[in-house]
Amino acid sequence: MTVPVAQRRDLDVFLGRVLRLDAGALVRLRPSGPDHLTLWAALPFDVLVSRTVPGTRLDDVTVSAAELLESESPRRRDSEWRGSLPPDRGWRVLDTVPSEVVRDLITAGQNAFRAAGTQAAGESLLDHETLRVSAPGSPEIAVTFRLLLALARMAFLGDGPVGVASCGPWVRLSADHGNVHHRTASLGVKLLR
């Protein structure tokens, strides 16, 4: 793997945030265009996060996030990656949400977590529907707090709006500094009739 020295900080920041949430995390690196890599990680609250950084690699590889933080040549751990990745193409943007609205929703959810005080209540709050979006001809989608929490914990929010897109069973939240993905078949996002 080759990452320009000036851009290595982007990769290190992503890895550091992933490791704060899971010290044993794996990261999957995939070529993304001629001069970029997309880094993928599964967070403990059942979402995938991704960030694209300048760099090159010829193949798709899974490595330890901790080892990658220390070395550009960590050992391969491809057989340890569990689950599929979302598709590269076919995404339909359903809506964009101003970053200040997303921040307000995250703050309200974090305050509710602190007030709840128990792990069982916390799990319930992760599944709380915080946002609903739709586009003409598409079913309405309810985004649960776990997706917004992932945006916050990874510090992906900037000043730009957050895009909500879908592709088959996948939903993606795209912010200035990264993306959060979740399959609609599980708890993170529900399709509403």
matplotlib code that plots the C-alpha trace (Angstrom):
import matplotlib.pyplot as plt

x = [0.0, 1.2, -0.2, 1.5, 3.2, 1.1, -2.1, -1.1, -2.7, -6.2, -5.6, -4.2, -7.1, -9.6, -7.7, -7.4, -11.1, -11.9, -9.5, -11.0, -14.3, -12.8, -9.2, -9.3, -10.9, -10.2, -10.0, -10.6, -8.8, -10.1, -8.8, -11.1, -10.2, -6.7, -5.1, -7.4, -8.2, -11.4, -11.0, -13.9, -14.5, -17.3, -18.2, -19.4, -22.9, -23.7, -22.7, -20.0, -18.0, -15.8, -13.5, -11.6, -8.0, -5.3, -3.2, -2.7, -3.1, -3.6, -6.1, -8.7, -7.1, -8.2, -5.7, -5.6, -6.4, -3.7, -1.1, -1.9, -1.5, 2.1, 3.1, 2.4, 2.8, 0.6, -0.1, -3.3, -6.3, -8.8, -10.4, -11.4, -13.6, -17.3, -20.1, -20.4, -19.7, -22.3, -22.2, -20.0, -22.8, -26.5, -27.1, -30.1, -30.0, -33.2, -32.6, -30.0, -30.2, -28.4, -25.5, -26.9, -30.1, -28.0, -25.9, -29.1, -30.4, -27.1, -27.0, -30.5, -29.7, -26.5, -28.4, -30.9, -28.1, -26.7, -30.1, -30.9, -28.0, -28.4, -27.0, -30.5, -31.9, -28.9, -29.6, -33.2, -32.0, -29.7, -32.8, -34.8, -36.0, -34.5, -35.0, -37.3, -36.5, -38.0, -37.8, -40.5, -41.2, -39.2, -40.5, -39.9, -36.9, -36.5, -32.9, -32.1, -29.9, -27.1, -26.3, -26.1, -24.0, -21.5, -21.2, -20.5, -18.1, -16.1, -16.2, -17.4, -19.7, -18.5, -20.4, -21.9, -25.3, -25.6, -26.8, -29.1, -29.0, -30.2, -29.2, -31.1, -31.0, -28.3, -28.7, -25.8, -25.3, -22.6, -21.0, -18.0, -15.4, -16.8, -19.8, -21.9, -23.6, -26.2, -28.4, -32.1, -32.7, -31.2, -32.0, -30.3, -32.8, -36.4, -38.5, -41.9, -45.1]
y = [0.0, 3.5, 6.6, 10.0, 11.3, 14.5, 12.5, 9.8, 11.9, 11.3, 7.6, 7.8, 9.9, 7.4, 4.5, 6.3, 6.9, 3.3, 2.0, 4.2, 2.3, -1.1, -1.9, -5.1, -3.6, -4.7, -2.3, -3.3, -1.3, -1.3, 0.5, 3.4, 5.0, 5.5, 7.2, 6.6, 3.9, 3.5, 2.4, 0.4, -0.6, -2.2, -0.3, -2.0, -0.6, -2.4, 0.0, 0.2, 3.4, 4.4, 7.2, 7.6, 8.8, 9.4, 6.3, 3.2, -0.5, -3.2, -5.4, -5.6, -6.4, -6.7, -5.8, -5.0, -1.3, -1.2, -2.8, -0.4, 2.5, 1.3, 0.0, 0.3, -3.4, -5.1, -8.8, -9.8, -10.9, -11.3, -14.4, -12.5, -9.9, -10.7, -9.5, -7.8, -4.2, -2.0, -1.7, 0.9, 2.0, 2.4, 4.8, 7.1, 10.2, 10.5, 13.8, 16.1, 17.3, 20.4, 19.6, 21.8, 19.6, 16.5, 18.0, 18.8, 15.3, 13.8, 16.1, 15.1, 11.5, 11.8, 13.6, 10.8, 8.2, 10.0, 10.3, 6.6, 5.3, 1.6, -0.5, -1.9, 1.6, 2.6, -0.2, 0.9, 4.4, 3.2, 1.9, 5.1, 6.6, 10.1, 11.0, 10.1, 10.9, 10.0, 10.9, 10.7, 7.1, 5.7, 4.4, 6.6, 5.6, 6.0, 6.5, 5.3, 7.0, 4.4, 5.9, 9.4, 8.3, 6.7, 10.1, 11.8, 9.2, 9.2, 13.0, 12.8, 15.9, 19.1, 22.2, 20.7, 18.8, 15.1, 13.1, 10.2, 7.6, 4.1, 1.2, -2.1, -3.0, -0.5, 3.1, 5.5, 8.8, 10.9, 13.7, 16.0, 13.6, 10.1, 7.8, 5.6, 2.5, 0.1, -2.7, -2.0, -5.7, -5.1, -2.7, 0.5, 1.6, 0.7, 1.1, 2.7, 2.1]
z = [0.0, -0.9, 0.8, 0.1, 3.3, 3.2, 3.2, 5.7, 8.4, 6.9, 7.2, 10.7, 12.0, 10.6, 12.2, 15.5, 15.7, 14.8, 17.4, 20.2, 19.5, 19.1, 20.0, 17.9, 14.8, 11.3, 8.4, 4.8, 2.1, -1.5, -4.6, -5.4, -8.7, -10.0, -7.0, -4.0, -1.4, 0.5, 4.1, 5.6, 9.3, 11.2, 14.4, 17.6, 17.1, 13.9, 11.2, 8.5, 8.1, 5.2, 4.2, 0.9, 1.0, -1.6, -2.1, -4.2, -3.8, -6.4, -4.5, -1.8, 1.6, 5.3, 8.0, 11.7, 12.2, 15.0, 12.7, 9.9, 12.2, 13.0, 9.5, 5.8, 5.5, 8.1, 7.7, 5.7, 7.7, 4.8, 6.2, 9.3, 7.6, 8.3, 6.1, 2.8, 1.7, 0.0, -3.7, -5.5, -7.9, -8.1, -5.2, -5.2, -3.1, -1.1, 0.7, 2.2, 5.8, 7.1, 9.3, 12.1, 12.1, 12.3, 15.2, 17.1, 16.7, 17.8, 20.9, 21.9, 21.5, 23.5, 26.3, 26.3, 26.6, 29.7, 31.3, 30.6, 32.6, 31.7, 28.9, 28.0, 27.7, 25.6, 23.1, 22.9, 22.2, 19.4, 17.6, 18.1, 14.8, 14.7, 11.1, 8.2, 4.6, 1.2, -2.5, -5.2, -6.1, -3.1, 0.2, 3.3, 5.3, 9.1, 10.1, 13.6, 16.1, 15.7, 12.3, 13.5, 16.5, 14.1, 12.2, 15.5, 16.9, 13.7, 13.5, 9.9, 10.2, 8.7, 7.7, 4.6, 4.5, 5.2, 2.2, 2.7, -0.1, -0.7, -2.9, -2.6, 1.1, 1.9, 3.3, 3.3, 5.2, 3.5, 5.4, 4.7, 6.2, 5.6, 5.1, 7.3, 5.9, 7.1, 5.7, 5.9, 6.8, 10.2, 13.0, 11.8, 9.2, 8.7, 5.6, 6.4, 4.5]

ax = plt.figure().add_subplot(projection="3d")
ax.plot(x, y, z, "-o")
ax.set_aspect("equal")
plt.show()
